[in-house]
Amino acid sequence: MNGQASFETARDTIRDELHIQSPAQFPYGTRGTSVAALASAILAPHDCVAISCPECTNCEYSEPYINDRLELVLYEKEDTPKSTCKWLGSLEHETHEKCPHCFSAMMQPVSFKSAPSVLVFEINSRNIKVSKTLKFEQEGETVVLDVKGLIYHGDFHFTSCMIGTDGMVWYHDGMTTGSSCENEGDFEKFSFRKLLKCKGKKLILVVYARVEL
């Protein structure tokens, strides 16, 4: 079995499994589906990966940490910060609770229990800056996640760019490049605005992966 046939077999197997789990969300035929939902299903963690802690915005009152429903795909909201780095640092749930001590508003920040190996951001805004690295402080050490994949959409079709270990960007479009990829140049030379579009298609997902130093 050649590489293309192996890929198609794996793709069809995953598609069958996802359809069985959620036929409405992952239909057969020519109906489309959300690529963010697809990424979320594939990367669904087996255990809880995040925690949150309700705390007062005015005094020092806080409640115990609890397991949080956050997963490895982050969905953009209307008030998303100006960069993916700031977005990661401002994760929180809206809460209407009041502090039992001073009756001020409460907030519920969210954080990961440990630095994830993979993290995906859904992009809707045309103004957000795609940070090329994300950093987590973990047990006195800095864990770095780099951009490793970019998914684009347009005309009911997805394309992608992958960043190799040497920093080169490789473009792939199954309809035009087939099983090969085209070299697009050095990722460090890409501006954040250039990352938001690729050959007329809009960026919709950014994939970060852990860098082993």
Steps between C-alpha positions, in 0.01 A plus 500: 500500500648836398503816711196657333291184544606474865398861559159445339442186706586683825281796398202278423541306825502820707206639305297184568575515873411869526178450304393221735567726802320804357328451162354853498833670566706270274270405210582289197476637148575853387364682805768697682604493864691725737874439483525633857250237610702239313820609676319499835372145444841369394685675784239433769701427819427191707547690826431852622775733376401831662394653830321818600466694822224758568651806664395849604599797283530724808612310809713189559208256514530193276345156483673161464629394160262282301543291186403698192332405173766674286652273237781530243309704242433863595209675330524869422246730666400858429727635773803291408829690563717633220740206487485127562760543777280752686197283429665209678585721797145632540295180498205524735132415534232760543338486842221704655583398855578761764773481761349381831738732692485835319223434244725603212498324163670164470717369217594142411841476329592173330842340469640172375613248760820453301630628168318314222693329222257637242270803511267625224349847459192567289542831313207718392643850535695659217695716744638248748875453512614139478779475757773275363573351843309437824674456835388314811673516836498150646683385813757776466564432133377666181315278255477637145235425238568612142263545208521176303184507289265751337162401353332722240151496351330646195264390224390199707856367503777469760873546445787499747852613574739302716814633664791258503767463766727713282247787502397455136131542410348226283170559322259215426180489297374153419332628182812662354811368674373144547724303733783755482553843660635832371770696682370847595815627670630577850228527765693767689459732201119466501321803648193436715282653227645264241405207724133602494465416129649243265433499126166676548377283788448614858675361806261309724721280723847540649668189637772535764720210607755461777862560417745255652811698594 
